Amino acid sequence: VLVSLWNIADRSTAEFMGRFYGHLGERKSLPKALQEAKKEMIRSPYKHPFYWAAFVLIGDARSYSISK
């Protein structure tokens, strides 16, 4: 489960989620997709950690599989 540890503005959340799910669509693992999305946010107008650092994965990401 991808969760946020604090409330974040809708626009920056939409930006982050678009990046995160884009990486999942490229068949990257959950942790890698999260890492890549955060790195991209650092280079965006939402570069302050307030906008992206709250997102964390909870659970066993190894059990996640991408179906075709």
Phi, psi and omega per residue, in radians:
V1 nan 2.317 3.036
L2 -1.678 2.134 -3.112
V3 -2.243 2.870 3.060
S4 -1.951 2.379 -3.119
L5 -1.444 -0.241 3.062
W6 -2.627 2.896 3.121
N7 -1.183 2.382 -3.136
I8 -2.293 2.574 -3.130
A9 -0.996 2.560 -3.100
D10 -1.039 -0.754 -3.078
R11 -1.128 -0.790 3.136
S12 -1.213 -0.581 3.081
T13 -1.144 -0.742 3.104
A14 -1.080 -0.729 3.104
E15 -1.074 -0.825 -3.128
F16 -1.088 -0.830 -3.103
M17 -1.121 -0.633 3.071
G18 -1.053 -0.740 3.115
R19 -1.189 -0.795 -3.119
F20 -1.039 -0.910 -3.121
Y21 -1.209 -0.459 3.030
G22 -1.082 -0.731 3.115
H23 -1.229 -0.634 3.045
L24 -1.099 -0.658 3.091
G25 -1.105 -0.413 3.059
E26 -1.511 0.173 3.082
R27 1.186 0.508 3.038
K28 -1.431 2.718 3.110
S29 -1.176 2.838 3.107
L30 -0.988 -0.899 -3.137
P31 -1.075 -0.676 -3.141
K32 -1.196 -0.714 3.104
A33 -1.086 -0.712 3.096
L34 -1.126 -0.794 3.133
Q35 -1.055 -0.820 -3.123
E36 -1.128 -0.717 3.120
A37 -1.089 -0.744 3.121
K38 -1.135 -0.729 3.112
K39 -1.089 -0.670 3.120
E40 -1.206 -0.642 3.128
M41 -1.121 -0.566 3.107
I42 -1.062 -0.515 -3.120
R43 -1.734 0.346 -3.108
S44 -2.019 3.080 3.039
P45 -1.066 -0.294 3.119
Y46 -1.753 0.768 -3.030
K47 -1.256 -0.373 3.135
H48 -1.137 2.369 -3.116
P49 -0.971 -0.388 3.097
F50 -0.933 -0.606 -3.032
Y51 -1.463 -0.260 -3.064
W52 -2.414 -0.370 -3.039
A53 -1.240 -0.316 -3.095
A54 -1.284 -0.294 -3.076
F55 -1.407 2.157 3.137
V56 -2.396 2.689 3.056
L57 -1.650 2.396 3.071
I58 -2.166 2.270 -3.136
G59 2.013 -3.033 -3.098
D60 -1.679 1.763 -3.106
A61 -1.159 -0.330 -3.137
R62 -1.190 -0.402 -3.108
S63 -1.435 -0.110 3.141
Y64 -1.370 2.332 3.073
S65 -2.316 2.559 3.129
I66 -1.717 2.067 3.112
S67 -1.549 2.649 -3.116
K68 -1.479 nan nan
